[in-house]
Amino acid sequence: MALDFEKLRELRAAQPEKLAEIYNSRRRRKVTQGDGRLFIIAADHPARNAFSVRDNARAMENRYDLLTRLATALEQPGCDGVLGTPDIIDDLALLGCLDDKVVVGSLNRGGLRGSTFEMDDRITGYDVDGILRDKLDFAKMLNRINLADAGTSNMMSYSHQAVSQAAAAKLPIMLEPFMSEWVDGKIRNDLSTEAVINSVAIASGLGNSSAYTWMKLPVVENMARVMEATTLPTLLLGGDPAGEEKDTFAAWEKALELPGVRGLVIGRSLLYPQDGNVATAIQTATKLVHG
């Protein structure tokens, strides 16, 4: 796909109303169809002040490069959709990349990486009304739970409201919970089996209905125990890329076999693969999800 960035810039400056037209005419698909599994590419990191991939601290700073990688991913058969903040989703809409895709809007990006208020994770991206306005298909929230930081109580209140609103609108919403703590002035997520189970239990109870709630969970040791802790449909996340890619793919493949796991939501690991070949990385992940 040839991306017309000059046209994108011109539309943004002179015809912002074009976005509403594109969203109203976008070809949509069911969230689950065919084999009922999903493979979503994620790119909501920059809005949280997070740009790094492996040893490159500024990997995601070039928006044109990121959009090119996302377009490459989305044009691969079996890549079902994309997760992003409004700026990225709007860019992809203007570039013509969202037809027949599951589009996921990211809500809370306010807990900026490295900030003193990182745990007070406010909704600064999409809200449920905005997702419905643009006829998107899914909502997503990050739910980092820090028992030693009062900001967590605010995050839980924002999440309760969003989950309740999504349920009322019959809008699927995926929650991404972690038990987190401050370590040397930085937030660290506890990826032990017990901590992930605890986070799932807490997040599952958010909102006045769980009818449209999904989980977005890391792949950790003894993933079978984690999946025994929830009946909610679950997608697996990639997290910070580390180690050998073949080992990462093998861990995903094993976890995808567990009851309740319905696919992958992966970002940096596939958008910035070690060999630089985005299409091949996406094709490999597609085979894991869809066979």
C-alpha positions, -999 to 999 in steps of 0.1 A, spaced: 0 0 0 14 34 -10 7 59 18 -1 95 7 13 115 36 10 148 17 -27 142 13 -30 132 50 -14 165 60 -36 185 37 -68 168 49 -59 174 85 -53 211 79 -81 219 54 -108 193 57 -109 179 93 -146 171 87 -134 144 63 -128 121 93 -164 119 102 -173 110 66 -147 83 66 -158 68 99 -195 69 89 -187 50 56 -161 26 69 -167 -11 62 -171 -28 95 -169 -64 105 -180 -84 135 -155 -85 164 -155 -123 164 -161 -140 131 -148 -171 114 -127 -190 139 -137 -166 167 -101 -155 173 -85 -121 171 -51 -108 162 -48 -71 170 -17 -49 164 -12 -23 192 3 12 190 -10 33 218 25 37 235 37 72 225 7 90 241 20 76 275 55 90 269 67 56 260 89 54 228 115 27 235 119 -7 219 147 -29 232 178 -8 233 164 20 211 150 46 235 134 66 206 122 39 183 86 50 181 91 88 178 89 90 140 52 90 132 56 84 95 77 53 102 52 41 128 23 46 104 41 27 76 47 -2 100 11 -2 110 -1 -1 74 22 -30 66 8 -50 95 -29 -43 86 -25 -53 50 -14 -88 60 -42 -114 58 -52 -125 93 -43 -93 111 -77 -85 124 -73 -49 136 -55 -22 154 -54 -6 189 -45 31 192 -51 65 206 -73 90 185 -43 106 168 -31 73 154 -65 59 146 -74 91 128 -42 90 108 -49 54 97 -85 63 88 -73 92 66 -48 68 50 -76 43 42 -63 15 64 -93 7 86 -119 -10 63 -129 -45 75 -108 -42 106 -116 -43 143 -106 -9 156 -99 -5 193 -98 29 210 -73 34 239 -88 54 268 -65 61 297 -31 74 287 -28 100 315 -4 81 338 26 93 319 57 71 320 82 85 344 58 110 361 51 114 398 14 109 390 19 77 369 -6 57 390 -33 83 388 -40 70 353 -67 93 338 -88 90 307 -70 114 283 -75 95 250 -108 81 238 -139 80 260 -169 57 254 -188 85 237 -159 91 213 -157 55 203 -194 53 196 -192 86 177 -166 72 153 -183 38 151 -152 20 164 -155 -16 176 -138 -20 209 -124 0 239 -93 -7 260 -81 4 294 -48 -2 313 -54 -10 350 -22 -9 370 -30 -16 406 -5 -2 432 -16 -10 468 9 16 481 -3 45 458 -36 64 463 -37 72 426 -49 36 421 -83 44 436 -88 71 410 -79 48 382 -104 22 395 -132 49 396 -124 59 360 -124 23 350 -157 16 368 -174 44 349 -159 33 315 -168 -3 319 -203 6 330 -208 29 300 -194 4 276 -217 -23 289 -247 0 285 -237 7 249 -230 -30 242 -194 -21 234 -167 -47 242 -140 -33 264 -107 -50 272 -90 -44 305 -52 -48 309 -45 -53 347 -12 -55 365 -1 -54 401 25 -26 401 49 -11 426 74 18 428 110 6 426 137 32 426 113 59 414 99 38 385 68 17 381 75 -21 379 48 -46 370 48 -78 391 47 -106 365 45 -135 390 17 -159 385 0 -150 418 2 -112 411 -14 -116 377 -42 -137 392 -48 -110 418 -49 -83 391 -74 -104 371 -97 -108 401 -96 -71 409 -101 -59 373 -129 -84 366 -151 -68 392 -149 -33 377 -181 -18 364 -218 -25 371 -218 -53 345 -191 -76 331 -212 -86 301 -189 -69 276 -156 -71 295 -125 -89 280 -91 -94 296 -58 -84 280 -31 -104 299 7 -110 299 20 -144 292 36 -155 325 48 -187 342 20 -212 348 -4 -194 325 -29 -223 330 -34 -212 366 -40 -176 354 -67 -187 329 -84 -207 356 -90 -174 374 -114 -160 349 -142 -169 325 -138 -137 306 -126 -139 270 -89 -132 270 -63 -118 246 -26 -121 252 -3 -90 252 34 -88 242 48 -63 266 84 -50 264 103 -70 238 131 -91 255 150 -122 247 149 -142 216 120 -138 193 117 -176 187 112 -181 225 85 -154 226 66 -169 197 68 -203 214 54 -189 246 25 -173 228 18 -205 209 16 -225 241 -6 -200 258 -29 -197 228 -39 -233 234 -54 -226 268 -92 -225 273 -105 -189 272 -76 -175 253 -89 -160 220 -59 -143 204 -31 -117 206 -28 -80 211 8 -73 203 26 -40 196 64 -33 197 75 -69 194 59 -72 159 61 -36 147 98 -34 155 111 -70 150 148 -77 154 153 -84 117 132 -53 107 108 -74 86 73 -64 98 54 -84 73 71 -116 82 67 -110 119 29 -104 114 26 -135 92 42 -156 119 19 -143 146 -11 -147 123 -3 -184 119 -2 -188 157 -37 -172 161 -55 -184 131 -36 -215 120 
